[in-house]
Amino acid sequence: MMQYLFFTVVGALALTALWYIFIKAPQARSRQLEPWARKRGLTFHPPVSLGSHTTGLETSTLQGMVQGIPVTLRSSRLVNSRRAGINGTAELMLRAIAPSPVSFSVTLAPGSARGAIPTGDPAFDANVSIQSDNPRAALAWLNPQLRAAVYALVANGEPLVCAYAGGETTLRFGAPVFEETQLDRLLALAVAAAYARLG
């Protein structure tokens, strides 16, 4: 009898822990953006549930003005059939203050890599590798303030991919964003990117 009670209690605790880790905690994280957005004057749109036993992306959206720049941030988590968040992405869209007719894409990844484009900033080049289809434009865009904002974000290990065309800038980060520190770094990057000049 005691053995039966022991395994019943242990099983119930294990199920509770799994439910909290894989279901309750991710749901709570998705709502953490709301007070953060309110403090910064942004509009928060919570994710729409896909329903039970459905796999796909659930996306939270933040929209508003940051230092005079219109910004849209989407943070998506890929949920499985047990409603647990397993991975996802974040995408930040903004307009440049001084748009340029050039276009480029650039990948900024943590660490140095063979074939990376040097910026002439030894500390940055030792910690962030750059690949681009238009190196000249990418280097003009990566001014010191922007390099600092990029490094603060990619230092945690996730690459950042940027696409620029006609003043429209899209920044993609390979992880969902729920923490205030990450969000603040993304907004700092948005401001630096919006004011970056390409010539």
C-alpha positions in Angstrom: 0.0 0.0 0.0 2.8 2.4 0.9 4.6 1.6 -2.3 1.5 2.3 -4.3 1.0 5.6 -2.6 4.7 6.5 -3.1 4.6 5.9 -6.9 1.2 7.7 -7.2 2.6 10.8 -5.5 5.9 10.7 -7.5 4.0 10.2 -10.8 1.6 13.1 -10.0 4.6 15.4 -9.2 6.4 14.4 -12.4 3.3 15.1 -14.5 2.8 18.4 -12.8 6.5 19.4 -13.4 6.2 18.4 -17.1 3.0 20.3 -17.5 4.6 23.4 -16.0 7.8 23.2 -18.0 6.3 22.4 -21.4 2.9 24.1 -21.3 2.3 26.6 -18.5 5.8 28.3 -18.6 5.8 28.9 -22.4 2.3 30.3 -22.2 3.3 32.6 -19.4 6.4 33.7 -21.3 4.3 34.7 -24.3 2.3 37.1 -22.1 5.5 38.7 -20.6 5.7 41.0 -23.6 2.5 42.8 -22.6 3.7 44.9 -19.6 7.1 45.5 -21.4 5.3 46.8 -24.4 3.0 49.0 -22.4 5.9 50.7 -20.6 7.4 51.6 -24.0 4.2 52.7 -25.6 4.0 49.8 -28.0 0.8 47.9 -28.9 0.9 44.2 -28.0 -1.0 41.6 -30.0 -0.9 38.2 -28.2 -0.5 34.9 -30.1 -3.7 33.3 -31.3 -3.8 29.7 -30.2 -3.7 27.1 -33.0 -5.9 24.8 -30.9 -5.0 21.5 -29.3 -3.2 18.8 -31.2 -2.0 21.3 -33.9 1.6 22.0 -34.8 2.7 25.4 -36.1 3.8 28.9 -35.3 2.0 31.1 -32.7 3.1 34.7 -33.1 3.1 37.7 -30.7 3.3 41.1 -32.4 4.5 44.4 -31.0 3.9 47.6 -33.0 4.5 51.3 -32.4 7.0 54.2 -32.6 10.5 53.9 -31.1 12.3 57.3 -31.1 10.3 58.4 -34.1 10.8 55.1 -36.0 7.8 52.9 -36.9 8.7 49.4 -35.7 7.0 46.0 -36.0 8.4 43.1 -34.0 7.0 39.5 -34.4 8.1 36.8 -32.0 7.0 33.3 -33.0 7.2 30.0 -31.2 6.8 26.7 -32.9 4.4 24.6 -30.8 4.0 20.9 -31.0 0.8 18.8 -30.5 1.3 18.9 -26.7 1.2 22.8 -26.8 4.8 23.0 -25.8 7.0 25.6 -27.4 9.9 23.9 -29.0 11.6 26.7 -31.0 10.9 29.7 -33.1 12.1 33.0 -34.6 11.8 36.8 -34.1 11.5 39.3 -37.0 11.9 43.0 -36.7 10.8 45.4 -39.5 11.5 49.1 -39.7 12.1 52.0 -42.0 15.4 53.7 -42.4 15.6 57.4 -41.6 17.9 58.1 -44.6 16.8 55.5 -47.2 19.3 54.5 -49.9 18.6 52.9 -53.3 21.1 50.1 -52.6 20.1 46.7 -51.4 22.0 44.1 -49.4 21.6 41.1 -47.2 24.0 40.3 -44.4 24.4 37.5 -41.9 26.1 38.4 -38.6 27.0 35.3 -36.6 28.8 34.9 -33.2 32.5 34.1 -33.4 35.1 34.6 -36.2 34.9 32.5 -39.4 37.0 32.0 -42.5 36.0 34.2 -45.3 34.2 36.7 -43.1 34.3 40.4 -44.2 36.5 42.5 -41.9 35.1 45.8 -40.6 38.4 47.2 -39.4 37.2 47.0 -35.8 39.4 44.2 -34.3 37.3 43.6 -31.3 34.1 43.3 -33.4 35.8 41.1 -36.0 37.1 38.7 -33.4 33.6 38.1 -32.1 31.2 38.5 -35.0 31.6 37.1 -38.5 30.0 38.9 -41.5 28.8 37.4 -44.8 27.1 39.6 -47.3 26.0 39.7 -51.0 27.0 43.4 -51.1 30.0 43.8 -48.8 30.5 47.5 -49.6 26.9 48.4 -48.6 27.0 46.1 -45.5 30.2 47.7 -44.2 28.8 51.2 -44.8 25.7 50.3 -42.8 27.7 48.8 -39.9 28.7 52.0 -38.2 30.2 51.8 -34.6 26.8 52.3 -32.9 25.2 49.6 -35.0 28.1 47.2 -34.5 27.7 47.6 -30.7 24.0 46.9 -30.9 24.6 43.8 -33.1 27.3 42.5 -30.8 25.0 42.9 -27.7 22.4 40.7 -29.5 24.4 38.0 -31.2 26.8 37.5 -28.2 24.2 35.0 -26.8 24.9 32.6 -29.7 22.1 33.3 -32.2 22.9 34.6 -35.7 21.2 37.7 -37.0 20.2 38.1 -40.7 19.4 41.5 -42.1 17.9 42.4 -45.4 17.9 46.1 -46.6 16.1 47.3 -49.8 14.9 50.9 -50.5 14.9 51.9 -46.9 13.0 48.9 -45.7 15.0 46.9 -43.1 14.1 43.4 -41.9 16.1 41.8 -39.1 15.6 38.1 -38.4 16.8 36.5 -35.2 16.8 32.7 -35.0 15.0 32.4 -31.6 11.7 33.5 -30.1 12.1 36.6 -27.9 10.4 36.7 -24.5 13.0 38.3 -22.1 13.0 42.1 -21.5 16.8 42.3 -22.0 16.6 40.7 -25.4 13.7 43.0 -26.4 15.6 46.1 -25.2 18.6 44.9 -27.3 16.4 44.4 -30.3 14.9 47.9 -30.0 18.4 49.4 -29.6 19.4 47.6 -32.8 16.2 49.0 -34.5 17.1 52.5 -33.6 20.8 52.1 -34.7 19.7 50.4 -37.9 17.1 53.1 -38.8 19.7 55.9 -38.4 22.6 54.1 -40.1 23.6 55.8 -43.4 24.8 54.0 -46.4 26.8 56.8 -48.0 
